[in-house]
Amino acid sequence: MKKFLSGFLMADCMPMDVFLKPALLLGFRLYVAQVFFMSGLTKIKTWSSTLSLFEYEYNVPVIPFELAAYMATIAELVLPVALVVGLFSRPAALGLFILNVVAAISYPEISPAGINDHIIWGTMLAVVFAFGPGNVSIDKLLSNLWKKG
């Protein structure tokens, strides 16, 4: 009983590690991936509007608006796919985290509800970055193979 309690308190607990942690990380990956991927699809559906928004609405710092539009769209279409399959999940989570921060600070008309969404997405991405993608991922398979080899 003492061993179970100490493991439970320090997160070295079989039910947590085997079931809860992988399910939570997969849920975070799927939810955030869907949000960003849908945004990327919207951007490519109306590319002229996207360019116009990046030129006149968003105040993306440092880089030209055309480059920002292409970078954001590519990131929103590629990185979520990496998150869903769990391939290079930490770099994908970090890339989307940075995109999320830039999006939140670049749009001056963002509502309090919009800020809350960005905080939630950023937190989920930070958790995936900090803890990895979990057991349900290609990264886990590759890690196991490389440990054996």
Backbone as JSON Lines, residues from 0, in Angstrom:
{"i":0,"aa":"M","n":[0.83,-1.2,0.0],"ca":[0.0,0.0,0.0],"c":[0.86,1.25,0.0]}
{"i":1,"aa":"K","n":[1.95,1.22,0.8],"ca":[2.84,2.37,0.86],"c":[3.48,2.65,-0.51]}
{"i":2,"aa":"K","n":[3.88,1.57,-1.19],"ca":[4.5,1.72,-2.51],"c":[3.5,2.32,-3.51]}
{"i":3,"aa":"F","n":[2.26,1.84,-3.45],"ca":[1.23,2.38,-4.34],"c":[1.01,3.87,-4.08]}
{"i":4,"aa":"L","n":[0.89,4.25,-2.81],"ca":[0.65,5.65,-2.47],"c":[1.81,6.54,-2.89]}
{"i":5,"aa":"S","n":[3.04,6.08,-2.66],"ca":[4.18,6.9,-3.06],"c":[4.23,7.04,-4.57]}
{"i":6,"aa":"G","n":[3.94,5.96,-5.29],"ca":[3.9,6.02,-6.76],"c":[2.79,6.92,-7.26]}
{"i":7,"aa":"F","n":[1.63,6.81,-6.63],"ca":[0.49,7.63,-7.02],"c":[0.78,9.12,-6.81]}
{"i":8,"aa":"L","n":[1.39,9.44,-5.68],"ca":[1.7,10.84,-5.38],"c":[2.75,11.41,-6.33]}
{"i":9,"aa":"M","n":[3.67,10.57,-6.78],"ca":[4.75,11.05,-7.65],"c":[4.51,10.7,-9.12]}
{"i":10,"aa":"A","n":[3.31,10.25,-9.47],"ca":[2.91,9.96,-10.85],"c":[3.61,8.75,-11.43]}
{"i":11,"aa":"D","n":[4.16,7.86,-10.59],"ca":[4.73,6.61,-11.06],"c":[3.74,5.49,-10.78]}
{"i":12,"aa":"C","n":[2.55,5.68,-11.21],"ca":[1.45,4.79,-10.86],"c":[0.96,4.1,-12.13]}
{"i":13,"aa":"M","n":[0.88,2.78,-12.09],"ca":[0.52,1.99,-13.26],"c":[-0.76,2.47,-13.95]}
{"i":14,"aa":"P","n":[-1.87,2.66,-13.26],"ca":[-3.05,3.11,-14.01],"c":[-2.86,4.47,-14.67]}
{"i":15,"aa":"M","n":[-2.13,5.35,-14.02],"ca":[-1.89,6.67,-14.59],"c":[-0.98,6.58,-15.81]}
{"i":16,"aa":"D","n":[0.14,5.89,-15.66],"ca":[1.13,5.82,-16.74],"c":[0.63,5.01,-17.94]}
{"i":17,"aa":"V","n":[-0.15,3.97,-17.67],"ca":[-0.58,3.08,-18.74],"c":[-1.84,3.58,-19.43]}
{"i":18,"aa":"F","n":[-2.74,4.18,-18.71],"ca":[-4.02,4.56,-19.29],"c":[-4.27,6.06,-19.35]}
{"i":19,"aa":"L","n":[-4.21,6.72,-18.22],"ca":[-4.62,8.12,-18.15],"c":[-3.67,9.06,-18.9]}
{"i":20,"aa":"K","n":[-2.38,8.93,-18.65],"ca":[-1.41,9.84,-19.29],"c":[-1.43,9.71,-20.82]}
{"i":21,"aa":"P","n":[-1.38,8.49,-21.4],"ca":[-1.45,8.39,-22.86],"c":[-2.77,8.92,-23.43]}
{"i":22,"aa":"A","n":[-3.87,8.66,-22.75],"ca":[-5.18,9.14,-23.23],"c":[-5.25,10.66,-23.19]}
{"i":23,"aa":"L","n":[-4.76,11.25,-22.12],"ca":[-4.76,12.7,-22.0],"c":[-3.88,13.36,-23.06]}
{"i":24,"aa":"L","n":[-2.68,12.83,-23.24],"ca":[-1.77,13.39,-24.25],"c":[-2.33,13.23,-25.66]}
{"i":25,"aa":"L","n":[-2.92,12.07,-25.95],"ca":[-3.54,11.87,-27.26],"c":[-4.71,12.83,-27.45]}
{"i":26,"aa":"G","n":[-5.53,13.0,-26.43],"ca":[-6.64,13.94,-26.52],"c":[-6.18,15.37,-26.78]}
{"i":27,"aa":"F","n":[-5.14,15.8,-26.07],"ca":[-4.58,17.14,-26.31],"c":[-4.09,17.26,-27.74]}
{"i":28,"aa":"R","n":[-3.34,16.24,-28.2],"ca":[-2.79,16.29,-29.56],"c":[-3.9,16.38,-30.6]}
{"i":29,"aa":"L","n":[-4.92,15.56,-30.46],"ca":[-6.01,15.54,-31.43],"c":[-6.82,16.84,-31.43]}
{"i":30,"aa":"Y","n":[-7.11,17.34,-30.25],"ca":[-7.91,18.56,-30.14],"c":[-7.19,19.76,-30.76]}
{"i":31,"aa":"V","n":[-5.95,19.97,-30.35],"ca":[-5.2,21.12,-30.85],"c":[-4.93,20.98,-32.34]}
{"i":32,"aa":"A","n":[-4.63,19.77,-32.79],"ca":[-4.37,19.54,-34.21],"c":[-5.59,19.91,-35.05]}
{"i":33,"aa":"Q","n":[-6.76,19.54,-34.58],"ca":[-7.99,19.85,-35.31],"c":[-8.2,21.36,-35.42]}
{"i":34,"aa":"V","n":[-7.97,22.07,-34.34],"ca":[-8.15,23.53,-34.34],"c":[-7.24,24.2,-35.37]}
{"i":35,"aa":"F","n":[-5.96,23.85,-35.32],"ca":[-5.01,24.51,-36.22],"c":[-5.17,24.04,-37.67]}
{"i":36,"aa":"F","n":[-5.46,22.76,-37.88],"ca":[-5.63,22.25,-39.24],"c":[-6.83,22.91,-39.92]}
{"i":37,"aa":"M","n":[-7.93,23.05,-39.19],"ca":[-9.11,23.71,-39.76],"c":[-8.81,25.17,-40.11]}
{"i":38,"aa":"S","n":[-8.01,25.83,-39.29],"ca":[-7.61,27.2,-39.59],"c":[-6.77,27.25,-40.87]}
{"i":39,"aa":"G","n":[-5.88,26.29,-41.03],"ca":[-5.07,26.21,-42.25],"c":[-5.92,25.98,-43.49]}
{"i":40,"aa":"L","n":[-6.94,25.1,-43.37],"ca":[-7.83,24.86,-44.5],"c":[-8.61,26.13,-44.88]}
{"i":41,"aa":"T","n":[-9.02,26.88,-43.88],"ca":[-9.73,28.14,-44.14],"c":[-8.82,29.1,-44.89]}
{"i":42,"aa":"K","n":[-7.55,29.15,-44.5],"ca":[-6.61,30.05,-45.16],"c":[-6.44,29.71,-46.64]}
{"i":43,"aa":"I","n":[-6.31,28.42,-46.98],"ca":[-6.08,28.07,-48.38],"c":[-7.36,28.17,-49.22]}
{"i":44,"aa":"K","n":[-8.52,28.08,-48.59],"ca":[-9.78,28.2,-49.33],"c":[-9.96,29.62,-49.86]}
{"i":45,"aa":"T","n":[-9.53,30.58,-49.09],"ca":[-9.7,31.99,-49.48],"c":[-8.34,32.69,-49.39]}
{"i":46,"aa":"W","n":[-7.43,32.3,-50.28],"ca":[-6.05,32.79,-50.18],"c":[-5.96,34.31,-50.33]}
{"i":47,"aa":"S","n":[-6.75,34.9,-51.21],"ca":[-6.69,36.36,-51.37],"c":[-7.13,37.06,-50.08]}
{"i":48,"aa":"S","n":[-8.14,36.51,-49.42],"ca":[-8.57,37.08,-48.14],"c":[-7.5,36.89,-47.07]}
{"i":49,"aa":"T","n":[-6.84,35.74,-47.11],"ca":[-5.76,35.47,-46.15],"c":[-4.65,36.49,-46.3]}
{"i":50,"aa":"L","n":[-4.23,36.72,-47.54],"ca":[-3.17,37.71,-47.78],"c":[-3.61,39.1,-47.32]}
{"i":51,"aa":"S","n":[-4.86,39.43,-47.59],"ca":[-5.38,40.73,-47.18],"c":[-5.39,40.87,-45.66]}
{"i":52,"aa":"L","n":[-5.8,39.81,-44.96],"ca":[-5.8,39.84,-43.5],"c":[-4.37,40.01,-42.96]}
{"i":53,"aa":"F","n":[-3.43,39.29,-43.53],"ca":[-2.05,39.4,-43.05],"c":[-1.47,40.77,-43.36]}
{"i":54,"aa":"E","n":[-1.93,41.4,-44.45],"ca":[-1.41,42.72,-44.8],"c":[-2.03,43.83,-43.95]}
{"i":55,"aa":"Y","n":[-3.34,43.76,-43.7],"ca":[-4.02,44.9,-43.09],"c":[-4.51,44.67,-41.66]}
{"i":56,"aa":"E","n":[-4.79,43.44,-41.26],"ca":[-5.37,43.17,-39.94],"c":[-4.32,42.73,-38.93]}
{"i":57,"aa":"Y","n":[-3.56,41.71,-39.31],"ca":[-2.59,41.14,-38.37],"c":[-1.33,41.98,-38.38]}
{"i":58,"aa":"N","n":[-0.78,42.17,-37.23],"ca":[0.45,42.95,-37.12],"c":[1.61,42.0,-36.79]}
{"i":59,"aa":"V","n":[1.91,41.11,-37.72],"ca":[2.98,40.14,-37.49],"c":[4.3,40.9,-37.47]}
{"i":60,"aa":"P","n":[5.05,40.75,-36.39],"ca":[6.3,41.51,-36.28],"c":[7.41,40.93,-37.17]}
{"i":61,"aa":"V","n":[8.3,41.78,-37.6],"ca":[9.6,41.46,-38.21],"c":[9.55,40.99,-39.66]}
{"i":62,"aa":"I","n":[8.65,40.08,-40.03],"ca":[8.71,39.52,-41.38],"c":[7.61,40.1,-42.27]}
{"i":63,"aa":"P","n":[7.81,40.09,-43.6],"ca":[6.78,40.6,-44.52],"c":[5.49,39.78,-44.43]}
{"i":64,"aa":"F","n":[4.38,40.44,-44.68],"ca":[3.08,39.79,-44.5],"c":[2.9,38.56,-45.4]}
{"i":65,"aa":"E","n":[3.43,38.6,-46.64],"ca":[3.29,37.44,-47.53],"c":[4.0,36.22,-46.95]}
{"i":66,"aa":"L","n":[5.21,36.42,-46.45],"ca":[5.98,35.34,-45.85],"c":[5.26,34.81,-44.61]}
{"i":67,"aa":"A","n":[4.73,35.72,-43.81],"ca":[3.99,35.31,-42.61],"c":[2.77,34.47,-42.98]}
{"i":68,"aa":"A","n":[2.06,34.86,-44.03],"ca":[0.87,34.12,-44.46],"c":[1.26,32.71,-44.91]}
{"i":69,"aa":"Y","n":[2.3,32.61,-45.71],"ca":[2.75,31.28,-46.17],"c":[3.24,30.43,-45.0]}
{"i":70,"aa":"M","n":[4.03,31.01,-44.13],"ca":[4.56,30.26,-42.99],"c":[3.45,29.76,-42.07]}
{"i":71,"aa":"A","n":[2.51,30.64,-41.77],"ca":[1.41,30.26,-40.88],"c":[0.55,29.16,-41.51]}
{"i":72,"aa":"T","n":[0.26,29.31,-42.79],"ca":[-0.58,28.32,-43.47],"c":[0.1,26.96,-43.55]}
{"i":73,"aa":"I","n":[1.36,26.95,-43.92],"ca":[2.1,25.68,-43.99],"c":[2.18,25.05,-42.61]}
{"i":74,"aa":"A","n":[2.48,25.85,-41.6],"ca":[2.56,25.32,-40.24],"c":[1.22,24.75,-39.8]}
{"i":75,"aa":"E","n":[0.12,25.42,-40.13],"ca":[-1.2,24.96,-39.71],"c":[-1.66,23.72,-40.46]}
{"i":76,"aa":"L","n":[-1.05,23.42,-41.59],"ca":[-1.43,22.23,-42.34],"c":[-0.48,21.05,-42.1]}
{"i":77,"aa":"V","n":[0.77,21.31,-41.79],"ca":[1.75,20.24,-41.63],"c":[1.91,19.81,-40.17]}
{"i":78,"aa":"L","n":[2.1,20.76,-39.27],"ca":[2.38,20.43,-37.87],"c":[1.24,19.68,-37.19]}
{"i":79,"aa":"P","n":[-0.03,19.99,-37.45],"ca":[-1.1,19.2,-36.84],"c":[-1.1,17.73,-37.27]}
{"i":80,"aa":"V","n":[-0.73,17.48,-38.52],"ca":[-0.65,16.09,-38.99],"c":[0.44,15.35,-38.2]}
{"i":81,"aa":"A","n":[1.57,16.01,-37.99],"ca":[2.65,15.41,-37.19],"c":[2.16,15.13,-35.77]}
{"i":82,"aa":"L","n":[1.38,16.04,-35.2],"ca":[0.84,15.81,-33.86],"c":[-0.12,14.63,-33.82]}
{"i":83,"aa":"V","n":[-0.99,14.53,-34.79],"ca":[-1.99,13.46,-34.8],"c":[-1.32,12.09,-34.84]}
{"i":84,"aa":"V","n":[-0.34,11.91,-35.72],"ca":[0.32,10.61,-35.82],"c":[1.4,10.44,-34.77]}
{"i":85,"aa":"G","n":[1.78,11.52,-34.13],"ca":[2.79,11.44,-33.08],"c":[4.19,11.28,-33.63]}
{"i":86,"aa":"L","n":[4.48,11.98,-34.72],"ca":[5.81,11.94,-35.33],"c":[6.46,13.3,-35.17]}
{"i":87,"aa":"F","n":[7.62,13.32,-34.54],"ca":[8.3,14.58,-34.2],"c":[7.34,15.5,-33.43]}
{"i":88,"aa":"S","n":[6.7,14.91,-32.46],"ca":[5.64,15.6,-31.72],"c":[6.13,16.81,-30.94]}
{"i":89,"aa":"R","n":[7.28,16.7,-30.32],"ca":[7.78,17.85,-29.55],"c":[8.1,19.03,-30.45]}
{"i":90,"aa":"P","n":[8.83,18.85,-31.56],"ca":[9.03,20.0,-32.45],"c":[7.71,20.54,-33.01]}
{"i":91,"aa":"A","n":[6.77,19.66,-33.33],"ca":[5.48,20.11,-33.85],"c":[4.73,20.92,-32.8]}
{"i":92,"aa":"A","n":[4.73,20.44,-31.56],"ca":[4.06,21.16,-30.47],"c":[4.72,22.52,-30.24]}
{"i":93,"aa":"L","n":[6.05,22.55,-30.28],"ca":[6.77,23.82,-30.1],"c":[6.45,24.79,-31.24]}
{"i":94,"aa":"G","n":[6.43,24.3,-32.47],"ca":[6.1,25.16,-33.6],"c":[4.7,25.74,-33.5]}
{"i":95,"aa":"L","n":[3.74,24.91,-33.13],"ca":[2.37,25.41,-32.98],"c":[2.23,26.33,-31.78]}
{"i":96,"aa":"F","n":[3.02,26.06,-30.72],"ca":[3.01,26.94,-29.56],"c":[3.48,28.35,-29.96]}
{"i":97,"aa":"I","n":[4.57,28.42,-30.72],"ca":[5.09,29.71,-31.18],"c":[4.08,30.39,-32.1]}
{"i":98,"aa":"L","n":[3.5,29.64,-33.02],"ca":[2.48,30.19,-33.91],"c":[1.3,30.73,-33.11]}
{"i":99,"aa":"N","n":[0.9,30.0,-32.1],"ca":[-0.21,30.41,-31.23],"c":[0.1,31.73,-30.52]}
{"i":100,"aa":"V","n":[1.3,31.86,-30.0],"ca":[1.7,33.1,-29.31],"c":[1.72,34.27,-30.29]}
{"i":101,"aa":"V","n":[2.32,34.05,-31.47],"ca":[2.38,35.12,-32.47],"c":[0.97,35.53,-32.9]}
{"i":102,"aa":"A","n":[0.1,34.54,-33.1],"ca":[-1.28,34.85,-33.49],"c":[-1.99,35.67,-32.42]}
{"i":103,"aa":"A","n":[-1.77,35.31,-31.17],"ca":[-2.44,36.01,-30.06],"c":[-1.97,37.45,-29.93]}
{"i":104,"aa":"I","n":[-0.69,37.7,-30.17],"ca":[-0.19,39.07,-30.02],"c":[-0.3,39.9,-31.29]}
{"i":105,"aa":"S","n":[-0.52,39.24,-32.44],"ca":[-0.54,39.95,-33.71],"c":[-1.91,40.5,-34.08]}
{"i":106,"aa":"Y","n":[-2.94,40.01,-33.45],"ca":[-4.29,40.44,-33.8],"c":[-4.83,41.35,-32.71]}
{"i":107,"aa":"P","n":[-4.86,42.66,-32.96],"ca":[-5.24,43.6,-31.91],"c":[-6.71,43.53,-31.49]}
{"i":108,"aa":"E","n":[-7.57,43.01,-32.34],"ca":[-9.01,42.98,-32.06],"c":[-9.45,41.7,-31.35]}
{"i":109,"aa":"I","n":[-8.54,40.93,-30.82],"ca":[-8.9,39.64,-30.22],"c":[-9.74,39.86,-28.96]}
{"i":110,"aa":"S","n":[-10.77,39.05,-28.83],"ca":[-11.69,39.16,-27.7],"c":[-11.15,38.43,-26.48]}
{"i":111,"aa":"P","n":[-11.71,38.69,-25.31],"ca":[-11.3,37.92,-24.13],"c":[-11.51,36.41,-24.31]}
{"i":112,"aa":"A","n":[-12.6,36.03,-24.99],"ca":[-12.83,34.6,-25.25],"c":[-11.75,34.05,-26.17]}
{"i":113,"aa":"G","n":[-11.34,34.85,-27.14],"ca":[-10.27,34.44,-28.04],"c":[-8.95,34.26,-27.31]}
{"i":114,"aa":"I","n":[-8.66,35.16,-26.39],"ca":[-7.45,35.04,-25.57],"c":[-7.51,33.75,-24.75]}
{"i":115,"aa":"N","n":[-8.68,33.46,-24.17],"ca":[-8.83,32.23,-23.39],"c":[-8.57,30.99,-24.25]}
{"i":116,"aa":"D","n":[-9.07,31.0,-25.49],"ca":[-8.8,29.87,-26.39],"c":[-7.31,29.71,-26.62]}
{"i":117,"aa":"H","n":[-6.62,30.81,-26.87],"ca":[-5.17,30.75,-27.1],"c":[-4.43,30.24,-25.86]}
{"i":118,"aa":"I","n":[-4.9,30.62,-24.69],"ca":[-4.28,30.13,-23.45],"c":[-4.48,28.62,-23.31]}
{"i":119,"aa":"I","n":[-5.68,28.15,-23.6],"ca":[-5.96,26.71,-23.51],"c":[-5.11,25.95,-24.51]}
{"i":120,"aa":"W","n":[-5.08,26.4,-25.77],"ca":[-4.28,25.71,-26.79],"c":[-2.8,25.73,-26.42]}
{"i":121,"aa":"G","n":[-2.33,26.88,-25.95],"ca":[-0.92,26.99,-25.56],"c":[-0.58,26.06,-24.41]}
{"i":122,"aa":"T","n":[-1.49,25.94,-23.45],"ca":[-1.26,25.03,-22.32],"c":[-1.2,23.59,-22.79]}
{"i":123,"aa":"M","n":[-2.12,23.2,-23.65],"ca":[-2.12,21.83,-24.18],"c":[-0.83,21.54,-24.95]}
{"i":124,"aa":"L","n":[-0.41,22.49,-25.76],"ca":[0.83,22.31,-26.52],"c":[2.05,22.26,-25.6]}
{"i":125,"aa":"A","n":[2.05,23.06,-24.55],"ca":[3.15,23.04,-23.59],"c":[3.23,21.68,-22.88]}
{"i":126,"aa":"V","n":[2.08,21.12,-22.56],"ca":[2.05,19.8,-21.91],"c":[2.62,18.74,-22.86]}
{"i":127,"aa":"V","n":[2.2,18.75,-24.11],"ca":[2.73,17.78,-25.08],"c":[4.23,17.98,-25.26]}
{"i":128,"aa":"F","n":[4.67,19.22,-25.32],"ca":[6.11,19.48,-25.46],"c":[6.87,18.98,-24.24]}
{"i":129,"aa":"A","n":[6.35,19.24,-23.05],"ca":[7.06,18.88,-21.82],"c":[7.07,17.38,-21.58]}
{"i":130,"aa":"F","n":[5.96,16.69,-21.84],"ca":[5.85,15.27,-21.51],"c":[6.0,14.35,-22.7]}
{"i":131,"aa":"G","n":[6.08,14.9,-23.91],"ca":[6.16,14.06,-25.1],"c":[4.77,13.64,-25.53]}
{"i":132,"aa":"P","n":[4.69,12.88,-26.61],"ca":[3.39,12.53,-27.18],"c":[2.67,11.41,-26.47]}
{"i":133,"aa":"G","n":[3.36,10.68,-25.61],"ca":[2.74,9.54,-24.94],"c":[2.97,8.25,-25.71]}
{"i":134,"aa":"N","n":[2.37,7.17,-25.21],"ca":[2.59,5.84,-25.77],"c":[1.91,5.62,-27.11]}
{"i":135,"aa":"V","n":[0.86,6.38,-27.41],"ca":[0.12,6.2,-28.65],"c":[0.71,7.16,-29.69]}
{"i":136,"aa":"S","n":[1.89,6.8,-30.21],"ca":[2.57,7.68,-31.16],"c":[3.66,6.94,-31.91]}
{"i":137,"aa":"I","n":[3.98,7.43,-33.07],"ca":[5.12,6.89,-33.83],"c":[6.41,7.21,-33.09]}
{"i":138,"aa":"D","n":[6.48,8.35,-32.44],"ca":[7.67,8.7,-31.65],"c":[7.99,7.61,-30.63]}
{"i":139,"aa":"K","n":[6.97,7.07,-29.97],"ca":[7.18,6.02,-28.97],"c":[7.74,4.76,-29.63]}
{"i":140,"aa":"L","n":[7.18,4.4,-30.79],"ca":[7.69,3.24,-31.52],"c":[9.15,3.43,-31.92]}
{"i":141,"aa":"L","n":[9.47,4.6,-32.45],"ca":[10.85,4.88,-32.86],"c":[11.79,4.87,-31.65]}
{"i":142,"aa":"S","n":[11.33,5.44,-30.55],"ca":[12.14,5.47,-29.34],"c":[12.45,4.05,-28.86]}
{"i":143,"aa":"N","n":[11.44,3.18,-28.87],"ca":[11.65,1.79,-28.47],"c":[12.62,1.07,-29.39]}
{"i":144,"aa":"L","n":[12.49,1.32,-30.71],"ca":[13.42,0.7,-31.66],"c":[14.84,1.16,-31.47]}
{"i":145,"aa":"W","n":[15.03,2.46,-31.24],"ca":[16.38,3.01,-31.09],"c":[17.01,2.55,-29.78]}
{"i":146,"aa":"K","n":[16.2,2.33,-28.74],"ca":[16.74,1.84,-27.47],"c":[17.29,0.42,-27.63]}
{"i":147,"aa":"K","n":[16.62,-0.4,-28.45],"ca":[17.06,-1.77,-28.66],"c":[18.29,-1.86,-29.54]}
{"i":148,"aa":"G","n":[18.4,-0.9,-30.48],"ca":[19.47,-0.97,-31.47],"c":[20.69,-0.28,-31.09]}
